[in-house]
Amino acid sequence: MSLPAVLLAASASPSPTPSESQTPTVPSLQDAQESATNAASWVEQNWSTWLAIGLRVLLILVIAAVLRVAVRRAITKLIDRMNRTVQAVDGTALGGLLVNVERRRQRSQAIGSVLRSVASFLIMGTAALMILATFEINLAPLLASAGVAGVAIGFGARNLVTDFLSGVFMILEDQYGVGDTVDAGVASGEVIEVGLRVTKLRGDNGEIWYVRNGEVKRIGNLSQGWATAGVDVTVRADEDLDKVKETLDQVAERMSKEEPWNELLWGPIEVLGLDNVLLESMVVRVSAKTMPGKALTVERELRWRIKRAFDAAEIPIVGGPATAADPTPNADPTEAVAAPSVYSNTSSPRAEAATPLTPPGAPK
């Protein structure tokens, strides 16, 4: 390409011009007036909806708060009434002896705490769901997530949940309380504290057992209702039964009239009769209904009195292991020695017959 052609092409192409600066557009008064009119119309169209939602939320919160206060107050009054109630046992007024003040207090506190917590959770949880539904929020994913989370927590903390539920039902059913002597299978002793998860027991040697409520498969309460004191009296087989029974009746009558045994005995001391008959002895059974936890004390006192009464009536009590007689001083010391064996004489026919045979091939 020649130079004149290049110059001609350069002159024909438009020369670049500096770009014009873009100045910001300032909204006019008419635009601002239009925006304000749109906002006011939107508020005018939706204010009733928002006001209805706000009033509905406020109404739900007020109703939930009032209902929660009323339910908690009702539970408190119910627990106080339970505390003041003394149940009768077997138609007598001795029911108050079975449940001491500390036991009633702890049981009522535990039951009241559980009921109040459950009531608050149900009321406030329902109110929260109703508020979310008021804002037209889809609750299905939330409930599904809560269900999955609950299942996961239940599997992960199943022992804790088991202990808690077992403690709740144990308290509601009044299976045992503070001051009771129980046998829980894994441990036994006196109950010193009752909780929703763990029960504390004081053992016979002073040790404290912490028993999880979920581990208790069966419970034996030795302090509820009444206890039975039983004493077996063993006499000779040729003893006069009428005399034995008369002596036992006298012991029972005197003991029932003396303090403090007249309070510990909840029924007459009865001679039930012959419990066992052997060739050389027979067993007479004596039984009495006592205050819970006092059976062992009554049995010891009853044995003491029976032994003294039998000694005064010259009725011997037999039984127990027989004592070996002392050896006489003139006994032959060689009497207990065994006779010599026939194999002690090596020349005897039996000793020669018992001589091991020589294995074949061995040098003689």
HELIX and SHEET records of a PDB file:
HELIX    1   1 LEU A    3  ALA A   12  1                                  10    
HELIX    2   2 LEU A   29  ARG A   84  1                                  56    
HELIX    3   3 GLY A   95  LEU A   97  5                                   3    
HELIX    4   4 VAL A  101  THR A  134  1                                  34    
HELIX    5   5 ALA A  140  GLY A  156  1                                  17    
HELIX    6   6 ARG A  158  LEU A  172  1                                  15    
HELIX    7   7 ASN A  213  GLU A  215  5                                   3    
HELIX    8   8 LEU A  241  LYS A  257  1                                  17    
HELIX    9   9 TRP A  261  LEU A  264  1                                   4    
HELIX   10  10 ALA A  295  ALA A  312  1                                  18    
HELIX   11  11 VAL A  342  SER A  344  5                                   3    
HELIX   12  12 PRO A  349  ALA A  353  1                                   5    
SHEET    1   A 5 ILE A 208  ARG A 212  0                                        
SHEET    2   A 5 VAL A 198  ARG A 202 -1                                        
SHEET    3   A 5 SER A 188  VAL A 194 -1                                        
SHEET    4   A 5 THR A 181  ASP A 183 -1                                        
SHEET    5   A 5 GLY A 220  ASN A 221 -1                                        
SHEET    1   B 3 ALA A 227  ARG A 236  0                                        
SHEET    2   B 3 SER A 281  THR A 290 -1                                        
SHEET    3   B 3 GLU A 270  VAL A 277 -1                                        
END                                                                             
